[in-house]
Amino acid sequence: MIERDTSASSESTPDAAGTSPIPFETILEQLEELVKKLEQGSLPLETSLTMFEKGMALSRMGSQILETAERKVEQLLQQKGGDTVVAIFPNESDE
């Protein structure tokens, strides 16, 4: 039986405050590196699967960090009356 490296699935996730042991920028860099290696297509299947699992874990961590940041922005934009001011941020494609 082939054993797979499950260390990618044991990556720590952000805590309740949305902080991560890995900075968001580092997560992006690691994801970019994984994608480059996977796109080469020369890796053995098991290695590719392990790298894909690590990428998914990193992606979840990054998403959680972004969701926490979005909630913080919404809280900061709340007016005194309790209404939330919705600020529309331009997409990179809109600029």
Secondary structure, DSSP 8 states (H G I E B T S, - for coil): ------GGGG-----TTS--SS-HHHHHHHHHHHHHHHHH--S-HHHHHHHHHHHHHHHHHHHHHHHHHHHHHHHHTB-TTS-B-------GGG-
